[in-house]
């Protein structure tokens, strides 16, 4: 289980559950009813719109013959990933270091700076002026040691 968890770390447990149900050729609705759960609840979980809770996780694990704690472990790792993502969202670059014309094809306020940081850096090095290329990238992107020059 540990190796499988490390591979699935950060995925919503509902996605894993949906794949398991598909693999076993089980209908979500019928499975939900068989474990005394509303089909809408299970549907929301498999779409990642609702989190897994402990009582439901235990019922699912028991019905599928999966080791206890499997889905709650996935849930915890998913919550850790989401919390880290939220914390990183607050860390945005110092936009005063970049000319808006570098991003003529998009609105700078719509860029997901954390997810697109490699593309942004590539754009700066391809189209930026010498000052932008030589800029202090620790200031531009705080907390990312791999970007140090």
N, C-alpha and C positions, 0 to 999 in steps of 0.2 A: 504494500500500500504506500509506503514512504516514497518509493521511486515514482509511482503514478501521481502522487500528490505533488511532488516537486515539478513534474511536467505540466500539471494542470494549475499550478499556483497562479492566482490572480484571475482565473476564469470564474464567472458567476456560476454557482452550483446548479442553477436552473438549466444552463446550457449543457452541463455534463449530464444532468438528469434526462433532458430531452434526447440526447444522443443514446443514452442507455435504453430508454423506452423504444426508440427507433430500432436499435440493435436487436431488441427482444421482440420487436413487432407488436408492441402494446399500444393501444389507443390511450392518449392522455386522459380523455374523459372517463373511460371505463376504469382506468387505473385509479383515478382520483376517487371515484365512487367506491371502489374496492377497499380503499384505505380510509373511508369515511371523511373525505375532504371534498369541498366544492370544486367542480371542474374549472371554474373561473379563477380560483386561487392557484391551482396548479398551473393553469395557462399563464397567469401573470408571472409566476416564478420561472417557468421555462423560457419566457421572453425577457427575463432579467429586469422586469419592472417591479418585482417584489422580492424581498429577501427571504431566505429560508429561516424557519424558526426551529428550535430544538425538538418540540413534540412531533412536528411534521417530519422532520429529518429522521427521527427514530422510526416512525411508521413506514416511511419510504424504504429505509435501509432494511427493516425487518421483512417487508413484502418482497424486496428484490434480492434478499440474501446477501446484502453488502455489510461489511464490517461497521459496527456502531461508531459514530463520530465522523465518518467519511465526509458527509455533506456539510456538517458544521465546521469541519476543518477547512474545507473549501470556502465556506462562507467567511470565516475569519480572515483567510488570506485575501479574499476578494475585498473585504472591508479595509484591510491594510493597504492594498493597492489603491483603492479609491481615496483613502485619506492622504496618501502620498501625492496622488494626482491633484487633490484640492490644495495641498500646501504648495506644490510647484506652480499651480495656476496663479498664485499670488506673486510669484517671482517672474516679472516681465522685464524685458531689456530696457535700457535707457534709450528711448526713441530719439532723444535729442542728438545722439551720435550718428543717426542715419538720415539720409535725405529721403523724403517720401517718394521721390521719383524712382527710387530703386524698386519700388513695389507698385509700378504703374498699373499692373494688371489685377490688382486686388486692393481692397480697403485694409489699411494697416490695423484698424481696430477689430477686424474679423479674423486675423491670423492667430492660429493656436501656436503661440511662440514655443511652448515646450515640445509639442509634437512635431513641429516643422523646423526646429532649430537648425538641423543639418542643411535643409534646403535654403534657409535664410542666410546661413554662413556662406554657402556656395554662391548664392546670388550676390552677396557683398563682395566676394573675391572675384567674381566674374564681371560685375558691372559697377562696383564701387570705385570711388576716387582713392587716391593714395592715403588721404587722411582716414577714411573709413577702413581701409585695409590694414593700416598700421595702428588703428585704435586699440585702446586697452580693452581687450575682450573679456577680462574679468569684470570690468565695470559694465560692459555691454550686457553680459550674461552672468550675473552673480551666482556663485555656487557650483559652477561646472568646471571642474579642474581639467577635464580633457580638452578644454578650449584654450588653455594657457599656451602662449607662444614661447 
